[in-house]
């Protein structure tokens, strides 16, 4: 098996595990349960999960349940003790300690303070997000913004939704660009969590490395492993080299055709040369010599 095959197989294993966890968040889940579902020993799966997601299974489950609790605190009037039990904590006190450690406010303070600060009607229609901009073939037909009801980890997620799309070839991207200087000569992994709903054509994360005159040096948009349909939160990553003549790194999420997607927890990290890249060849490889000169093959 090639290094690239091993890398993609490991990620697909974790994606299946995350999908199973998301489906069972309202139940008691142990590391052994997830490992058994994945077909690995508990110890091997623990190492694999942590190496891919940079957190343990228990940490992932707890942060997801706390995020769901934070949404309920903002958007429902359920009692805190009921939210605590819904998040599978044994007591309100244990829930409050864990919540305050993650959000730096007690559940009651979070409900009171955050509601007064962020829950304004106009935020639902916000187009501008610090650092992000909308691009693509038909950006005017899409809307991006911040969502505080559909959240993976933390307090909010970004969204990209189609609004006036009529053609299957129309697309938009919510993106950023930054100088490549800090990653020159390194192999870089970009990861994020994506959730989508009724995506008819194609959705995915993407990253591109350009030189100073705008030539594409490295590129991946997940076109060989696209996301479509309706999918719950899951983990996706891209790995590219940043050559010596790199100038700009661009990245984001794209949505082609109709649908909705949410994204959260973008993360850049340097990885070892043994980690296979996901770079897509933009031009065919040159042949060693001319072929089929008589047009008979």
Secondary structure, 3 states (H helix, E strand, C coil): CCHHHHHHHHHHHHHHHHHHHHHCCCCCCCHHHHHHHHCCCHHHHHHHHHHHHCCCHHHHHHHHHHHHHHHHHHHCCCCHHHHHHHCCCCCHHHHHHHHHHHHCCCHHHHHHHHHHHHCCHHHHHCCCECCEEEEECCHHHEEEEEECCCCCCCCCEEEEEECCCCCCCCEEEEEEEEECHHHCCCEEEEEEEEEEEEEEEEEEEEEEEEECCCCEEEEECCCCCCEEEEEEEEEEEEEEECCCCEEEEEEEEEEECCCEEEEEEEEEEEECCCCCCCCCCCCCCCCCCCCCCCCCC
